[in-house]
Amino acid sequence: MAATMTAPAKAATSVFAGVPEAPPDPILGLNSAFLADETPGKISLGVGAFRTDEGKPYVLPVVKRVEQQLAADPATNHEYLPIDGLPAFQKLSAELILGKDCTAMNEGRVVTSQALSGTGALRVGITFLARFLRTSGSPPAVYIPTPTWSNHRNIVPDAGLGDARTYRYLDATSGGVDITSMLADLSDAPKGSVIVLHGCAHNPTGADPSPAQWKEILTVVRERGLLPFFDNAYQGFASGDLDADAASVRLFADAGIDMVLSQSFAKNMGLYGQRIGALSVVLAAGTPDVAVAAKAVRSQLKAVVRPMYSSPPAHGARIAVGVLGDSANYAEWKKELAGMAGRIGDMRTALKAALDANGTPGDWSRIVNQIGMFSYTGLSAQQVAYLRTKHHIYMTSNGRISMAGLTTSTVQQVADAMKDAVENVVKQE
Ligand code: KET
């Protein structure tokens, strides 16, 4: 039978042809632009990722060894993990941030789930709060500091809570925390609001509250019935000491209040691409039938995860267990951390010295006063754009430098380019 003749198909326009292009991410988009730049001698001070003094990514030796042991172990397989991840990882991760002698853990008030690094922990945590936190009868408002890590502003609406509200954080003149304004804004937040706090090494400002200021924040949080959500992406990177960097979280946990914690092992174990982190929900000390409540919370965290990505990847969790769960490996890791934090500190000192020595106008002492991975330089968006086009030096438009992107051999080049930008690009407020 002759085939029915059909008119040649006219090429159809895709239903996706009208999709508008999304703006590039202010941090990861910058990295793509850097990689695409073919200029020799270009410098990336954008994404917060540790580099060696040769400017290379760093695999911690203890991590490498644990990976080799995992690869050689005939018991290693690639089965699915449980929805909430590896149980040994949950415990070790919670202990790392809360301390081994944590009352809330001993009383069974901490529910921890493995998560897709810090971002995934934040996303699952905020989604859980959107579903179940009803202190004032309606979904909570979420408050983030100004400035903050740019992705906080994406996560809150994506979890269904509308745009985040903000509380004032930085004193632009001193470069320190504007505690008076911060406390005033927190005092105005409706009861039951979620307050996102950076546990240490505030990104991007590098300014953390003092121990006394943390106590003041805790007082307002308790008085106003607010829910603290601690984002911990830099434990060990601020001071080089894991316990010192967890002091804020432990102060709040000891107060026996409800709180939520996200943790990331991207920076402190150098496991960026492994996407390994944790989310913990801490239940208040007076919770009756705490085992029942904790079980229910865990079940709901799993109910958030299962339709989103089913279960987390195993490799990073096994590495973290290998490091955290073995005393010799743990001791070695602590030394590595102090070394990484120390290199960042050295770069702070070197950059400030080079800026002072070449007579760059301005007071650069904040570079050495700030803590953590970043320096919030005060350079304007125009000066940052000039550094990129003229000098092929990349940093986020808010003037944030990832200090680990500097090396002994590039510090002078960066200081000279900054001098050029400061002298030749008028700062517009
Ligand atoms: N919280 C904060 C405050 C943070 O700076 C980051 C990452 C994260 C969470 C999440 O990291 P994760 O890799 O999901 O564990 N910050 C750096 C990288 C990024 O933007 O993704 C940065 O600010 O450069």
Residues whose N, C-alpha, C, O or C-beta is under 5 A from the ligand:
A	BS01	KET	I27 G46 V47 G48 L116 S117 G118 T119 G120 W149 N203 D231 A233 S264 A266 Y272
